[in-house]
């Protein structure tokens, strides 16, 4: 059980922290309660993916802010980013009747539900708000794309983002929004296209509320004295704390080959190391 009352009163849960607990409560404790950070540098392929993803988010932010993206790179990275940006501009032509809010953060606190959502883009038009999220960690097509779409639709990211937006919609539109006027869309730059479009409704909102409240209540009441590593060891080789728990290195090659775990890495934590 968490003994830090300040944690319960002040900690804002994100999609990443909730997913971390689902993957391994001990990892959650080390990262968010003991404040231990990533202690192994990713290999070069993962570094490159992180750098490309960060650069794309930065350039997309500038584009929707009406600022010259200002590509300063050279070589293959610049060519890939240029291609991604051309795909973005072709898909998202700026419209005068739309309001764009890129890299937009919303926080909320209502009882147990202390949540933070960091949106890649909010697009407001015709009284509706669209959530757009960029997925740059490897393009998907065919059957693989369909599997990824289903995973995204059922993800904690979808639940957190849509729930928080609905709860705080007056900050965006100046009025309370009906759920039917909220949607979420996952988009990839290469091959360009939407992975999944998700419409919202009141039943989903209440379902997401129940799921998030239950998860947070479980975290606050979790008894680490009864932690059973065998229930979570499939995540160990992907975990930055593998050296502490098992005296083994992170298996970066396994991360590269397993898109599920690659997508679930908390890039914000990793980026602090370089």
Secondary structure, 3 states (H helix, E strand, C coil): CCCCHHHHHHCCECHHHHHHHHHCHHHHHHHHHCCCCCCCCCCHHHHHHHHHHHHHHHHHHHHHHCCCCCCCCCCHHHHHHHHHHHHHHHHCCCCCCCEEEEEEEEEEEECCEEEEEEEEEEEEECCEEEEEEECCCCCCCHHHHHHHHHHHHCCHHHHHHHHHHHHCHHHHHCCCCCHHHEEEEEEEECCEEEEEEEECCHHHHHHHHHHHHHHHHHHHCCCHHHCCHHHCHHHHHHCCCHHHHHCCCCCHHHHHHCHHHHHHCCHHHHHCCC
